[in-house]
């Protein structure tokens, strides 16, 4: 059986995209997964890497601040730790996730003389470009790694056609698109009739750059009988402060309710009790502009109607599949106008379109794409 190494410097047990990779690969191959924390999956070998301590992190950041970028790359503690753990193990193919694992992926693929598949996830050079600290301390290393290592990647994938175009235009790399979709759920749309409130929902991270205020302001502008539930996750003090500001902005409106987060595996079932999934995403960086987020596909798997801001990739998918409405612009007024145009008959028709789209936009379909790429790379290696 062929052996595949998957590397991601993320909490593997909670990283949905990487978990889907590992599960799909483990059905056909012997898989080793390296990342933060243990991973308890049958048939998968887990190689945990410890997170950086404060001293190592400060040294690494100090090298970046001094603009010793090449040295910071060579001495990157996470890459060195992972390389030491993995360098003597045999593999037939390496999968590296995100730019953080790109260097160690290249080193291991060269050492073992095996192909490297890189999952970029997002547009790395400007992933957090709306944050000054990231631009100063992290972006130079990201740009260095892309310039230094991308030519040594065998195949590469990303999450949306727009991001794939950016990599092709900037780096001349042909990226294939593997959408961030959840598994298929065998559900039927919940239909509601006149006299019932329209149940709106949003879920995700409480992250200031996403501009979640727009959704709250839009709902407050709607006079109709609506309820808006938000399931927001905070992973930092900044996120907690932002969530507090959002609650203050809601102004005690009883129609806007902040719910306790639910586990990712229960998200689609939870969403299925609503009518409309709402997502307005501020175009504050290129990844937001070209976003095709997992929550959009979770709305569809939950058989909801969808209302989104006019980010090009989201707007195209919503229109192509007829699953919802696209606001005219990124303002709260435009989103509110879209919400006001909804009634139960229209929502039920849009839910029916989501029901049809769910059989196409799911992890099973996207994992098949990913496995095809892996199989082609392994076949080419054998023929070489």
C-alpha distance (Angstrom), angle and dihedral (degrees) to the residues before:
residue distance angle dihedral
X1 . . .
X2 3.80 . .
X3 3.81 117.0 .
X4 3.81 122.0 -132.6
X5 3.81 126.4 -169.4
X6 3.82 117.3 -155.2
X7 3.82 117.4 -167.0
X8 3.80 125.4 -171.7
X9 3.80 126.0 156.1
X10 3.80 90.8 -144.0
X11 3.83 135.3 92.7
X12 3.79 95.6 -77.1
X13 3.79 95.9 -159.5
X14 3.84 90.4 58.6
X15 3.81 102.1 34.2
X16 3.79 102.4 101.1
X17 3.80 98.1 -168.6
X18 3.81 94.3 47.9
X19 3.80 91.7 43.9
X20 3.79 90.2 54.8
X21 3.81 89.3 51.7
X22 3.79 92.4 50.8
X23 3.80 94.9 45.8
X24 3.80 93.2 48.4
X25 3.81 92.6 47.7
X26 3.80 94.2 45.5
X27 3.81 90.8 62.4
X28 3.81 89.5 66.1
X29 3.78 108.6 17.0
X30 3.79 143.6 40.4
X31 3.82 102.1 -100.5
X32 3.80 132.2 -159.6
X33 3.82 115.6 -169.2
X34 3.81 121.2 -160.3
X35 3.81 121.9 -171.2
X36 3.78 144.7 93.4
X37 3.77 114.7 -31.3
X38 3.80 130.7 -2.9
X39 3.78 120.5 -61.5
X40 3.79 117.8 -146.7
X41 3.80 105.6 -158.1
X42 3.81 122.5 139.3
X43 3.79 112.0 -104.1
X44 3.83 94.4 7.4
X45 3.80 121.1 113.9
X46 3.80 111.3 -139.7
X47 3.82 121.2 -149.8
X48 3.82 107.8 -176.8
X49 3.80 121.5 -154.5
X50 3.79 118.3 -155.9
X51 3.78 118.6 -122.5
X52 3.80 116.2 -112.1
X53 3.77 118.6 -86.1
X54 3.78 119.9 -129.5
X55 3.84 95.4 -97.6
X56 3.80 95.7 50.4
X57 3.79 90.8 45.0
X58 3.82 91.8 51.2
X59 3.82 92.2 48.7
X60 3.78 91.0 50.6
X61 3.80 92.3 47.9
X62 3.79 90.1 46.4
X63 3.81 91.7 57.0
X64 3.79 89.8 50.3
X65 3.80 92.7 47.9
X66 3.84 89.0 51.7
X67 3.82 87.4 51.7
X68 3.81 91.6 -118.8
X69 3.79 87.0 139.5
X70 3.80 99.7 154.7
X71 3.82 90.1 50.1
X72 3.80 91.6 46.7
X73 3.79 88.2 53.2
X74 3.82 94.6 49.4
X75 3.81 92.3 46.2
X76 3.81 96.5 41.9
X77 3.83 102.2 143.7
X78 3.81 96.4 -148.0
X79 3.79 92.9 51.6
X80 3.81 91.7 46.8
X81 3.80 92.5 49.0
X82 3.77 94.1 48.3
X83 3.81 92.5 45.3
X84 3.81 91.7 52.0
X85 3.81 90.9 51.0
X86 3.78 96.0 46.0
X87 3.81 109.3 28.7
X88 3.82 97.1 93.5
X89 3.80 97.1 44.7
X90 3.80 119.9 98.4
X91 3.82 119.6 -119.2
X92 3.78 136.1 168.4
X93 3.82 95.2 -155.1
X94 3.81 137.5 9.4
X95 3.82 124.1 -144.8
X96 3.82 113.6 -163.0
X97 3.80 120.5 -169.3
X98 3.80 123.5 -150.2
X99 3.77 126.9 -11.1
X100 3.83 90.5 -76.5
X101 3.82 90.1 71.2
X102 3.80 96.5 37.8
X103 3.82 97.5 95.2
X104 3.79 96.7 47.0
X105 3.79 89.5 44.5
X106 3.80 90.2 55.5
X107 3.82 92.5 46.3
X108 3.80 93.4 50.4
X109 3.80 94.5 44.2
X110 3.82 89.7 51.6
X111 3.81 93.4 46.4
X112 3.81 93.3 49.8
X113 3.84 93.5 34.4
X114 3.78 91.4 -128.3
X115 3.84 131.5 131.9
X116 3.80 123.0 -90.4
X117 3.81 124.7 -139.2
X118 3.80 112.9 -165.4
X119 3.80 122.3 -159.7
X120 3.79 104.2 -160.9
X121 3.82 92.3 -174.5
X122 3.83 94.0 -170.2
X123 3.82 138.7 14.7
X124 3.80 94.8 -76.5
X125 3.85 102.1 -163.3
X126 3.81 92.2 64.4
X127 3.78 104.6 19.9
X128 3.81 93.3 129.4
X129 3.79 99.0 12.2
X130 3.81 91.5 139.3
X131 3.85 88.0 70.0
X132 3.81 117.8 80.0
X133 3.83 94.5 -153.7
X134 3.81 91.6 53.4
X135 3.81 92.7 48.3
X136 3.81 91.7 51.4
X137 3.83 102.1 39.4
X138 3.79 107.3 24.0
X139 3.79 111.0 25.2
X140 3.85 96.0 67.7
X141 3.81 90.6 57.1
X142 3.80 91.8 46.3
X143 3.81 91.9 51.0
X144 3.82 91.0 46.0
X145 3.79 92.5 52.6
X146 3.77 94.4 48.1
X147 3.80 91.9 50.1
X148 3.81 92.3 44.4
X149 3.80 103.4 41.9
X150 3.80 112.1 21.3
X151 3.81 92.5 87.2
X152 3.83 88.4 60.6
X153 3.80 94.5 57.2
X154 3.80 116.2 105.1
X155 3.82 98.4 -156.6
X156 3.80 132.1 -6.3
X157 3.80 136.4 -159.3
X158 3.80 136.1 -170.1
X159 3.81 139.6 179.6
X160 3.82 105.2 -102.3
X161 3.82 141.6 22.9
X162 3.81 91.3 -118.7
X163 3.79 92.6 57.5
X164 3.81 90.4 45.0
X165 3.82 88.3 56.3
X166 3.81 91.2 52.1
X167 3.82 92.0 54.5
X168 3.80 91.2 47.3
X169 3.81 93.3 48.8
X170 3.82 96.6 43.5
X171 3.81 102.3 33.9
X172 3.80 106.3 15.5
X173 3.81 90.9 -120.5
X174 3.78 120.1 141.9
X175 3.79 106.5 -136.2
X176 3.78 123.0 -165.9
X177 3.79 119.1 -144.0
X178 3.80 121.7 -120.8
X179 3.80 107.8 175.9
X180 3.81 121.9 -134.1
X181 3.79 95.0 -117.2
X182 3.82 130.2 155.7
X183 3.81 123.1 -130.5
X184 3.78 118.4 -76.9
X185 3.81 113.1 -87.4
X186 3.79 119.9 -155.1
X187 3.80 97.8 -135.4
X188 3.79 137.6 137.1
X189 3.81 122.3 -140.2
X190 3.80 117.3 -96.9
X191 3.81 106.6 -123.8
X192 3.79 121.8 -152.8
X193 3.75 132.2 -170.2
X194 3.77 138.3 -145.2
X195 3.76 114.6 -62.2
X196 3.81 95.1 38.6
X197 3.82 120.2 103.9
X198 3.80 117.8 -107.8
X199 3.79 106.4 -112.4
X200 3.81 113.2 -142.8
X201 3.81 123.4 -172.1
X202 3.80 141.3 -174.1
X203 3.80 129.6 178.8
X204 3.79 135.8 -179.6
X205 3.77 142.5 77.5
X206 3.80 124.3 -21.1
X207 3.82 93.1 -125.8
X208 3.83 118.8 157.1
X209 3.81 95.8 -144.8
X210 3.81 90.4 62.4
X211 3.80 91.7 67.8
X212 3.79 96.3 -136.1
X213 3.81 89.8 169.8
X214 3.80 88.1 82.5
X215 3.81 92.4 68.2
X216 3.80 93.6 49.5
X217 3.81 92.6 47.9
X218 3.81 90.3 47.6
X219 3.80 93.7 51.9
X220 3.80 91.3 47.2
X221 3.81 88.0 55.8
X222 3.82 92.0 56.1
X223 3.81 113.2 93.7
X224 3.80 95.6 -169.9
X225 3.80 128.7 99.0
X226 3.81 100.8 -80.2
X227 3.79 137.9 144.1
X228 3.81 122.2 -156.7
X229 3.80 119.3 -162.4
X230 3.81 121.4 -172.4
X231 3.82 123.4 -162.4
X232 3.79 102.0 -166.1
X233 3.80 127.9 177.3
X234 3.81 123.5 -153.9
X235 3.81 122.4 -160.9
X236 3.79 100.5 170.9
X237 3.78 143.8 30.8
X238 3.78 88.1 -101.6
X239 3.79 88.8 56.5
X240 3.79 92.3 48.7
X241 3.80 91.3 51.0
X242 3.80 90.3 47.9
X243 3.80 91.9 50.4
X244 3.80 89.1 51.7
X245 3.83 89.7 52.8
X246 3.79 91.1 50.2
X247 3.79 91.0 52.0
X248 3.79 89.6 49.8
X249 3.80 90.1 49.6
X250 3.81 90.0 53.3
X251 3.79 84.2 65.4
X252 3.77 96.1 -152.5
X253 3.81 92.5 -61.5
X254 3.83 101.0 165.5
X255 3.80 90.5 -146.8
X256 3.84 91.5 65.0
X257 3.78 112.2 71.5
X258 3.79 130.3 179.3
X259 3.80 109.5 -145.6
X260 3.79 130.3 -163.2
X261 3.82 112.1 -97.0
X262 3.80 117.7 -101.7
X263 3.79 129.4 -145.4
X264 3.83 113.4 -86.5
X265 3.80 92.8 -117.4
X266 3.83 89.7 57.6
X267 3.80 95.6 45.3
X268 3.81 100.5 94.4
X269 3.80 93.2 47.5
X270 3.81 89.9 49.1
X271 3.80 92.0 49.2
X272 3.80 92.6 49.1
X273 3.82 90.3 74.8
X274 3.84 90.1 65.6
X275 3.80 133.6 75.0
X276 3.81 108.2 -141.7
X277 3.79 130.7 28.2
X278 3.81 109.5 -149.1
X279 3.79 126.7 -159.9
X280 3.78 126.6 166.2
X281 3.81 110.3 175.0
X282 3.79 120.5 -171.0
X283 3.85 111.9 -127.6
X284 3.81 89.9 -129.6
X285 3.82 94.5 139.2
X286 3.83 136.8 11.4
X287 3.80 93.0 -96.9
X288 3.79 89.7 58.2
X289 3.80 90.9 46.7
X290 3.81 92.1 53.3
X291 3.81 97.6 32.6
X292 3.79 123.4 145.5
X293 3.80 96.7 175.0
X294 3.79 126.1 -165.9
X295 3.82 90.3 -119.4
X296 3.80 90.5 66.3
X297 3.80 90.4 56.8
X298 3.81 90.7 43.4
X299 3.82 88.5 56.0
X300 3.80 88.3 53.4
X301 3.81 94.2 46.4
X302 3.83 87.5 50.5
X303 3.84 87.0 55.2
X304 3.80 94.3 -119.6
X305 3.75 131.4 150.1
X306 3.81 109.4 -113.6
X307 3.80 132.9 -138.8
X308 3.82 117.0 -173.6
X309 3.79 143.3 165.9
X310 3.84 116.8 -101.2
X311 3.83 97.9 -93.0
X312 3.83 100.3 151.6
X313 3.81 100.1 -122.1
X314 3.80 95.2 42.5
X315 3.80 91.4 45.1
X316 3.81 92.3 49.5
X317 3.79 93.8 50.0
X318 3.81 93.7 46.3
X319 3.80 91.7 49.3
X320 3.81 96.1 41.8
X321 3.80 91.8 54.0
X322 3.80 95.9 34.6
X323 3.80 92.6 -131.5
X324 3.79 100.4 135.8
X325 3.78 153.1 -32.6
X326 3.79 132.8 -56.3
X327 3.82 119.1 -148.1
X328 3.80 116.2 -123.5
X329 3.80 92.3 -121.8
X330 3.81 140.7 -11.6
X331 3.80 96.7 -84.2
X332 3.78 127.1 111.8
X333 3.80 87.9 -123.1
X334 3.81 92.4 58.7
X335 3.79 92.8 46.1
X336 3.80 90.6 47.7
X337 3.80 90.2 51.6
X338 3.81 90.4 53.1
X339 3.80 91.4 49.7
X340 3.80 92.3 48.4
X341 3.82 89.8 56.1
X342 3.81 91.8 63.0
X343 3.77 124.1 98.7
X344 3.80 130.3 166.2
X345 3.78 95.3 -94.9
X346 3.79 92.4 52.5
X347 3.80 92.0 43.5
X348 3.80 92.0 51.4
X349 3.82 90.0 52.0
X350 3.80 91.2 49.9
X351 3.81 90.6 47.7
X352 3.80 88.6 54.2
X353 3.82 88.6 54.1
X354 3.82 90.1 51.3
X355 3.79 88.3 50.9
X356 3.81 89.5 57.0
X357 3.81 93.7 43.6
X358 3.83 93.1 50.1
X359 3.81 91.4 73.8
X360 3.81 89.6 59.1
X361 3.81 104.0 34.3
X362 3.79 102.3 60.0
X363 3.79 142.1 110.0
X364 3.78 93.4 -104.3
X365 3.82 91.3 62.0
X366 3.81 94.0 43.1
X367 3.81 93.6 44.9
X368 3.80 88.3 54.6
X369 3.83 88.2 57.5
X370 3.80 90.6 49.6
X371 3.81 92.9 48.4
X372 3.80 91.1 48.9
X373 3.82 89.7 56.1
X374 3.81 91.4 48.8
X375 3.81 92.1 48.3
X376 3.80 91.9 49.6
X377 3.81 91.0 50.6
X378 3.81 92.3 49.5
X379 3.81 91.8 46.9
X380 3.80 91.4 50.3
X381 3.82 89.9 49.9
X382 3.80 91.3 53.7
X383 3.79 92.2 48.5
X384 3.80 93.9 48.4
